[in-house]
Amino acid sequence: MKYWLVMGCSILLSWAHADPIKLATSGGFAPFTDQNWKNQGMVIQILDQVMRVADFEPEIIFHDGWGELISDTEAGLYDATFPWYYSAERDEQYLLSDSLASTYVMPYVAKNKIFSVTTRMDLAGYRLCRPAGYFTHDLEELFEDPNTELIQPNTLVECFEMLVRDEVDVVPVDLFSAKTAIASTFESADEVQQLGIVFSRQSMHLLVSRNHPNGEDIIARVNQALSRLEMRGILQAIRQNHTSLYLKQF
């Protein structure tokens, strides 16, 4: 895999006679996209493989934050942006690739709290915590119970601090973010416990504006490449490698 730095903030993956494509992402999202993580992250390594098979020559631009990436892509500054979690609203508004990677949202509760749960719906009626700006589409069914409450502080660390102070009951968040936040918040991971159910599974996608003149072709070629690589087991091996390496830290 060959990379060239462009203007100090972008990465160019180069192959001869391939179609150029400009992709935008951000970092701080290990093991998925992070300039300080192995191969810049799991999804970067996956796209390296995908773009070769799809016959694209991508320039990958890392931004300092995620806030403007979708709107800038919609405005035509980039051909696509990644990785974005699936939601029905995004699927309607944008062109989404097939899944690049996925993560599991797990429910976390305070140490020694007793919860008898077998499904996500058993957590209806509790005080849930998820930071402002995080997706909430997997919480919607729980609000059928009017006693369900959502508290949204600025950071995930605050959610876990509120959890041990009994100001919230459950923190449903993806496994990787939880491991990082817990390690940075408490001297011992035993301050919280992970319940033995999967709250939800969230897939990540390449997003293209529906206004892009070649948007459907981009998605079709990416999806075809994804399918070929999935059948060969290449992408699953990348995912397992990054997941194992990340979780070994904790």
N, C-alpha and C positions, 0 to 999 in steps of 0.2 A: 504494500500500500504506500503510495507516494503522496506527499503533501507539500504544497508551496504556500508560504505566508503571503497574503496580499493586503497591503496597507495596514499591517499590524493587527488586523481583526478578522480576517477571513481565511478560509482554507480552501485550496483548489486541489481537487482530485483529478488527475489528468490522464486521459487516454486519447490516442490518435483517432481522428475521423468520427468522433462522437458528437452528439448535439449538446451545445452548452445549456446549462440550466442553473439558475441562481436560487439557492435555498437558504432560509433564515431560521435560526434557532437561538437558544440562550443556554447558559451553563448553570452550575450549582444544582444540578439535578442528577447526581450520581446515583446509580451506575448508568443512567440512560444517556444524558448529555452533560458533559463536564470536561472542560479543557485540562483539568488536573487529574482526570481519571484515565485509566488504561484506554488507549486508542481513542481518546476524547469521549468515550462512552459507548455503551452497548448499541444504541441506535445509530450512532455515527458509523460504527463498524458494520452494522447491518446494511446501512445505505451504501457504504463502499461496495459491498457485494451486489446489492440490487442495481445500482447505477451502472456497474460494469455490464451486467446481463441485459439491462434495458437500453444500453447504448447511449447513455447520457454522460456528459462531462460536467459534473457539478462543482460549483463554487459555493462553499458553505460559509455563511457569515454568522459569527457569534455576536449577539448583542449583550449588553450589560443586564438587560431585564427582558421580561416576557410581554410587558404591557402593550406595546405597539406592534407586535409582530403580525398579528392577524390583520389589523387595519392597514398596515404598510403593504402586506401581501395583496389585500383587496384593492389597494390603490395602484398596484402594478409595479412596486419597487422590487418585488421578488416573484419568482414563478411559483414558489410553494414555501410552506413553513412547517415545522415539525418539532417535537412530537406532541400532538394534541389528543387529549382524551376524547373518546366518542361520546356524543350525546345526540338525541333525536333532533334537537335544535340545530346543532352544527351540521348534521347530515342533511338537513333541509336547506341550509343557507350556503353550504360549501360543497365542493367535491372532495371526498375523503378516500384515501387509499384503503386497501385491506390492512389488517393489523400488522404493525411493525414489531410491537412488543406489548406486553400487558403486565399488570401488577394486581395484587390482591389487597383489597381493603379489609382490614381486620379490626374488630372492636377491642378496645383496651379499657380496663376498669381499674379502680384502686385496689391495692393489695388487701386481701382478706375479705373483700366484698363478695357476697354470694349472689350469683345470677343463675337462674335456671332458664337457659335459652337453647333452642335447637334451630331456630331460623332468625333471620334479620327482623322479622315482624315482632318477635318476642321482645325487642328493644323499644317498641312503641310505648309512649307514655313517660319515657325517661328524659333527662336533660342531656342533650347531645352537644358536643363541642367540635367545631371545625373552623379553622381560621377564615377570616374574610378573604374573598378572592378564590377560595377553593371551590371546586364543583360541588353541587348539592343535589344533582338529579337522582342519585341513588338513595336520597333521604325522603323523597316525596311521599311514598306510600306510608311512611311512619307518621306523617302529619294528618292522616285520617283519624288518628287518635288526638283529640284536642289537647290532651295533657302533654303531648310531645313538645319539647322546647329546644330550639337551636340557639346556642351561644356562639358568637363569632368574634373572638379577640383577633389581634393583629398577627400573632404567630402561633405555630404549633407548640412551641415550648410553653407558652401561656396556657394552652389547653391542658397540658400535662400538669402544670403547676396548679391549675384550678381543680384538676381531678383529685390530687392528693389532699387538697383543702376541702374537699367535698362540696365544691361549688358547681360541679357538673358530675354526671354519672358515667358517661361513656364517651370515649374519643374514638370514632371510627375513621381510620386513616390508613394509607397504604403502608405495607410492611417496611419498606426501605426508609421512608420518611420517619416512621415511628422509631425504628432502631436508632437513627441519628439523633432525633430529638430527645429520646429517653437517655441516651448516653451523655448528652450535653447538659441535661437538666439534673440528674440524680447521681449520687455517688454509687448507688447500687440499682441495677435494673429491677430488683425485687420490689421496688416501690409501687410498681404497677404489674398487672397481669393481663395476658392476652387470652380472650375467651376462645373456646375451641370451635368456633364457626367462622366461615368466610362471610363477611358482610356484603361484599360485592366484588366482581372482577371487572377491571377497567382496562380497555384496550387503547393503544396509542397509534396515531395515524399521521400520515402526510396530508396536509390540507392545501387545496388549490382553490382560488377564486372561481366562481361560476362565470365570471366575466372574462376569464383568461381565454384568448382565442385558441390556444392549444391545450386547454385544461383537460378535456376528455381524453386526448391522446396521451398526455403525461400520465394520468391515472391508469389508463389501460396498460401502458407499457410497464409501469411500476408494478401493477397487480400481476401481470404475467410473469415478471421476474421474481416476484415474491413467491408465486405458486411453484415455479421451477426450483427455487432454492429451498423452499419448505420440503418439497418431495425428496430432495437430496439430503436433508437433515442438516444442512449447513447453518441455517439461522438458529435452529434449536441448540446447536452446539455453542454458538456465540452467546446466546441467552444464558445457558447453563454456566458457562465460564464466568461471565460477569456477575451473575447472581451469587455463585459460590464465593468468588473473590470478595465481593462486598460484604456478605454476611459473616465471613471469617473474622472481620474486624471486631465483632461484638461477642 
